[in-house]
């Protein structure tokens, strides 16, 4: 009887049983014919080639994913306009480097900050209306506002936004209007 307290895995236990049966002579291994050996060798070689082909496909898929990641990074992180992803409360979930530069802060310090903190007091009603419309209409909306805080103006911007997906995040693009007029 098998000791249930043993630390052997199922595979180890199966192997132990098979070796016991072989030793007790309950099952004898028949000698393989040369034709069987050749057939088995052929099957192993074919399987090895299949695995090599699958490995090459995986490498190609990995290279394609890496190329797509580099392209995404260039398109998003280094775009000449600010990109922000906001949740329904207006907190910044993601942003690119240009967006952080527009807010005059380090990118990592802006994550989870409320975007409204960077909207000037004069523009806050316009932004609040814009942001509310985004979640009510599910259509693209736009507005012009002034970014700023603590009585300090950061710049006049044009923004477009849309709410997408099941997670209901706001995708926001922000263009520095002073940069356009230079």
Helices and strands as residue ranges (DSSP letters): H 10-24, H 34-77, E 82-86, E 92-95, H 97-102, H 107-110, G 115-118, H 124-137, E 141-149, E 152-164, E 169-176, H 177-180
